[in-house]
């Protein structure tokens, strides 16, 4: 048997590297699919379960972990999260104590100014400066501004709270810790979904309870999300999609078209995979989030697509922007204009670049056209097409969305034109067998990804129920297996800092 001294001498620890792992690294921000997070989350769950009874201590622990998670994602900019939290908490409290309508408007305007001001400064200063310079014929030197991860999400989430308080749809919180917990809750902090206060706040002080159904569904979503994000999306992106989009003129039209299909799958698996992991992790912690992606490529119209794609964002834009602009209450023409403005700003929300603006405007025009078509044909809102009509509706909608993804992915308009030129003028379908042979792993994953996306909903529910019915050991083994696969694919991220000598 070894004594303590022999054990310590046998255990070699690179303390410098160990400390470096827990410090912010701008080259490797922490995300759910990183090896470090998987280990940290395991340790987090042990403490979380020990604190299941004392509610306040549990909320404080989760809030502190959430701030650390954000620090690992954006460094010292976690203070912005604290600034937004404190300001909006007290603004909501002041609105609750204010009767005068004008003063209430002033308070909500202050919340808008703080949140949108931070968002505009960090995300749009250089974009607006360059746009102004180009209009006036002047010059603009881009400022060295770091964009904090997730600032678009937590500012929108906090704004939904103050606007709902202003509209008297919810009562303001009286405990700052509860609000800090809501805004910073790490599963949805850096990449969504955008969780509404009305849905989340009632769950904060409930006794911690995770049913068998919640645990099983959480494991199902985490495993599925990891597979979509870390296996399908990351693999086809690095090994195929990026190569095509970086140099479209070096590839034939059929290769460019497959690159577009690959990007459509990649961006869906990336966004929805992360959302699934967020929803699954929240379930393991005893909290329920609404679904954020609902098989959007099954949509038979662009309107249906936006009911299925990034639902938390599209519903936020509808409730707080489109309706605030007047929605459909001021005539048909005004409704179409409001749709285009909403999607224009929705495109700009995705990034400070003209390609995102163009993408948003195209979707806005398509939404307006579809609304107009529904009016002309007399079809009622929410009417579902069936049979061959639905098949062609899905086909047309999917390819329109793919067409728009070209402009979303390419920062330069000329690159998008080059890609479309290759597709329509240099297609060369005879190269497809050679392409399939050279990239068979990529196409196998793409085929699997699209197959899983288009399977009937009943199949997915059956798989989910199957995971729920598994014994605890079976769920644990399934999760460990997927984590092992992810770590193997990301082995460079988890080099050991502790090793043994025997």
Secondary structure, 3 states (H helix, E strand, C coil): CCCHHHHHHHEEECHHHHHHHCCCCCCCCCCCCCHHHHHHHHHHHHHHHHCCCCHHHHHHHHHHHHHHHHHHHHHHHHHHHHHHHHHHHHHHHHHHCCCCHHHHHHHHHHHHHHHHHHHHHHHHHHHHHHHHHHHHCCCCCCCCCCCCCCHHHHHHHHHHHHHHHHCCCCCCCCCHHHHHHHHHCHHHCCCCCCCCHHHHHHHHCCCCCCCHHHHHHHHHHHHHHHHHHHHHHHHHHHHHHHHHHHCHHHCCHHHHHHHHHHHHHHHHHHHHHHHHHHHHHHHHCCCCCCCCCCCHHHCCCHHHHHHHCCHHHHHHHHHHHHCCCCCCCCCHHHHHHHHHHHHHHHHHHHCCCHHHHHHHHHHHHHHHHHHHHHHHHCCCCCCCCCHHHHHHHHHHHHHHHHHHHHHHHCCCHHHHHHHHHHHHHCCCHHHHHHHHHHCHHHHHHHHHHHHHHHCCHHHHHHHHHHHHHCCHHHHHHHHHHHHHHHHHHCHHHCCCCEEECC
